[in-house]
Amino acid sequence: MPHASSGVIAFQGLPGAYSDLACRQAHPGWTTLPCPSFEAAIAAVRDGRAGLAMLPCENSLAGRVPDIHRLLPDSGLHVVGEHFERVEHCLLAPRGASIATLKRAHSHPVALGQVLNLLRDLKLEAVIEADTAGAAQLIAARGGVEDAAIASELAAEIYGLEILRKNVEDAAHNTTRFYICSLKPLAPPLPEGDWVTTFVFRVRNIPAALYKALGGFATNGVNMTKLESYMVGGAFTATQFLADVDGRPDEPGLARALEELSFFSADLRVLGTYRAHRLRLAQREGN
């Protein structure tokens, strides 16, 4: 992984956020750098305060992270890795609190929506906060025995909270995928193995342009694992696509597919080529 000497990886959120946990899992021993926004995390890499940024791109329950789709193509960063982090929600409370004393649960709205069974069973009022780690920080500062937070085990450790219950999420497959981004791409030649390439493109405004553009991936046997469309510049006719495919651009099949795509595209940019994560490979084998 490039920039390993820097030893600093940036993420959006407070200490104890799931992005913080993802950084620690992907790069044990590195210093994590909390940032107030995705833009700030990207800027930390651009100005040299961090060697890498951990940016969430999609969740198995909540779907894509729109801000990353919008920011990444023009960020100046390259995707050099991916990481899948299992989201394991915990019910956290100050010392002295118990299940019986709780009346409210604080967290990010997405997290609250992922623990509906817990909220119903314990008859807890859901209170929306800006993020999971922020909820844990708030509960720790407030004290008392009636308020709890839905956050990570790491947040409990950082803010000195008790874990009343672990793995309280409704769905066991709740997983967030991250792009690991660097100022420089991985340097070719890339060795043999399982690789993923991420790119963005906009098709030309002609009939069947998308159909023709994607045909090259089918005819060249390239597996496309992700294709997301979203508007750019506020124009309903300017649609940009973000895609992940198996393989490296220097492989003949993917090279031909990208060449065909470029013919039908007004813009095509490869954002990075990186090793496939072990969870991706495990799921591929399971299919």
Disulfide bonds with the S-S distance in Angstrom:
none
